Structure formats: structure tokens, C-alpha cells
Amino acid sequence: MPPRTLRTGLHPVHAILLSFPVALFPAGLASDIAYLNSAEIQWSNLSQWAITGALIFGAIIAIWAAIDALRSRDRSLHRGPMLYFVLVAAMWVLGLINAFKHSQDAWSSVGTTGLLLSILCTALALAAAWIAHADAGRTTVAAGEPA
């Protein structure tokens, strides 16, 4: 009987869902920068929508990542899913705080705090994607199985 292998990396649907925060948080950051340079309120509105969209998909991703981290049986393989979950959870919590910050009026919605939160959310989304896809496609022999 051939050894059982575990495919590391994300489920394809999970990877598709992850692409939304990876695209929407940087879009929110770009629109924050545009708002700070132009004071055109539509840039702030666009940022609110981008952050909200990232949070909607981010919630699904965080739940999925938590389940994957808890289901990881082999301790040597557990570090990757747990790190990924921590990054996604931090991205989502900071994104929620950012959404509340962006719900304020005009300049106070972005300012230094809103911009900093957007930068952190973008960095966490990109780091989570990097961790998630770093070992995509690799297979490893399951614990307790002969090589």
C-alpha cells in the first residue's frame, strides 16, 4: 500500500477567497492615500467599501483557517496553519477597527490612524497570502505512515 500523503497549501476555494482581502485592503490603502492628497470625499467612501468587502471575505477565511489550524494533526505541520490563522485573525480584527475608524466624518476617518490601520491590514493580508502559498503544491508523508 503506498504511503498516504498530505497536500500542503490552501484548498482552491480558500485561495480564491483569500484573493479578495489581498486585493481590497491595498485598494483601501491606495484610496486613503488619494484622499489625503486630494481631500475628495469619494476616495474615503471607496476606502470604506473596499475595507468592508475585505472584511466580509476575511471572516469566511478566518473561520476556515481556524478549522484548518485545529484539524492539523501532525505537530510538525501545525506551525504553518497556526501562523496563517494568527495572521488572518489579526488582519480581520485590525480591519474591523479600520472600518469603524473610516465610518467617522471626512478627514478624521482617514488621517494618521486610518492610514496606519490600512497599511497594517495590507501588510497582514500580503503576509498571510505569502505564508499560505509558500508551500503550495508540496506533499508530505502523513505522520505515522511509512515513507
VENBELGI-V582071 format. One record per helix or strand. SS is the DSSP state (h for helix, s for strand). FROM is the first residue (numbers start at 0). TO is the last residue. Records with the same first field share a line. If there is no record, write none. Layout:
# VENBELGI-V582071
SS=FROM-TO ; FROM-TO
This chain:
# VENBELGI-V582071
s=4-6 ; 138-140
h=11-37 ; 40-70 ; 74-101 ; 105-133
